[in-house]
Amino acid sequence: MKRTLLSLVIALTALTFSAEGYTSLQDPAKKEIKADDLPKAVRNAVGTSEYAAWALGKVHEVPSKKTEGDMDYEIEVKDASGKALILVYDKDGTLLETKDAK
């Protein structure tokens, strides 16, 4: 009985730390939005960029690193070979960063 109780306590403790770690990795300020909800300047910038032919994936609205109170937009794109990138635009359609999607 003691062994069963000890195993249960260990399992619950591990599960608790695992769940806490998962939530701490998520950014609560990051919000998934529809591509149609992007500002017009961002949609135009993506549509005329070198990534215009790439397939759109998830789109997120995130707090701007540049201007407090503004939002930036992370747009996942994927080419025909499967290579995926995250494009980060500000609200005015300026490409701020390009990074590999993980």
C-alpha positions as CSV (number, residue, x, y, z in Angstrom):
1,M,0.0,0.0,0.0
2,K,2.8,2.4,0.9
3,R,4.6,1.6,-2.3
4,T,1.4,2.3,-4.4
5,L,0.8,5.6,-2.6
6,L,4.5,6.6,-3.1
7,S,4.2,5.8,-6.8
8,L,1.1,7.8,-7.1
9,V,2.6,10.9,-5.4
10,I,5.7,10.7,-7.6
11,A,3.6,10.4,-10.7
12,L,1.4,13.3,-9.8
13,T,4.4,15.5,-8.9
14,A,6.0,14.7,-12.3
15,L,2.8,15.5,-14.1
16,T,2.4,18.8,-12.2
17,F,5.9,19.9,-13.1
18,S,5.4,18.8,-16.7
19,A,2.2,20.8,-17.0
20,E,3.8,23.9,-15.3
21,G,6.7,23.7,-17.7
22,Y,4.4,23.5,-20.7
23,T,2.4,26.6,-19.7
24,S,5.4,28.6,-18.9
25,L,6.7,28.0,-22.5
26,Q,3.6,29.5,-24.0
27,D,3.4,33.2,-24.5
28,P,0.0,34.4,-23.1
29,A,0.3,37.6,-25.1
30,K,0.6,35.7,-28.4
31,K,-2.8,35.4,-30.1
32,E,-3.6,33.3,-33.2
33,I,-5.6,35.3,-35.8
34,K,-7.0,34.7,-39.3
35,A,-4.9,35.9,-42.2
36,D,-7.9,38.0,-43.2
37,D,-7.6,39.9,-39.9
38,L,-4.0,41.1,-40.7
39,P,-3.7,44.8,-41.3
40,K,-4.0,45.7,-45.0
41,A,-0.4,47.0,-45.0
42,V,0.8,43.6,-43.7
43,R,-1.3,41.6,-46.2
44,N,0.1,43.8,-49.1
45,A,3.7,43.4,-47.9
46,V,3.4,39.6,-47.7
47,G,1.6,39.5,-51.1
48,T,4.3,41.5,-52.9
49,S,7.3,39.9,-51.1
50,E,9.6,37.1,-52.2
51,Y,7.4,34.8,-50.1
52,A,4.1,35.6,-52.0
53,A,4.0,32.2,-53.6
54,W,4.6,30.3,-50.3
55,A,1.7,28.7,-48.5
56,L,0.4,30.6,-45.5
57,G,0.3,28.8,-42.2
58,K,-0.6,30.1,-38.7
59,V,-0.7,33.8,-38.1
60,H,-0.1,35.3,-34.7
61,E,-0.5,38.8,-33.3
62,V,2.2,39.6,-30.7
63,P,3.1,42.6,-28.7
64,S,5.6,44.8,-30.5
65,K,9.2,44.7,-29.4
66,K,9.7,48.1,-31.0
67,T,6.7,50.2,-29.9
68,E,4.9,49.7,-26.6
69,G,1.2,49.3,-27.2
70,D,1.5,48.2,-30.8
71,M,1.2,44.8,-32.3
72,D,3.5,42.8,-34.6
73,Y,2.5,39.9,-36.7
74,E,4.2,36.5,-37.0
75,I,3.3,34.7,-40.2
76,E,4.3,31.2,-40.9
77,V,5.0,30.4,-44.6
78,K,6.0,27.2,-46.3
79,D,7.5,26.6,-49.7
80,A,6.8,23.7,-52.1
81,S,9.8,21.7,-50.7
82,G,8.4,22.0,-47.1
83,K,10.8,24.6,-45.8
84,A,9.0,26.8,-43.3
85,L,9.8,30.3,-42.1
86,I,8.3,32.8,-39.6
87,L,8.0,36.3,-41.0
88,V,7.6,39.0,-38.5
89,Y,6.0,42.3,-39.7
90,D,5.1,45.5,-37.8
91,K,1.6,47.0,-38.3
92,D,2.9,49.2,-41.2
93,G,4.0,46.2,-43.2
94,T,7.7,46.4,-42.6
95,L,9.5,43.1,-42.4
96,L,11.3,43.1,-39.1
97,E,12.6,39.5,-38.9
98,T,12.7,36.2,-40.8
99,K,13.4,33.1,-38.7
100,D,13.2,29.4,-39.2
101,A,9.9,27.8,-38.1
102,K,10.3,25.2,-35.4
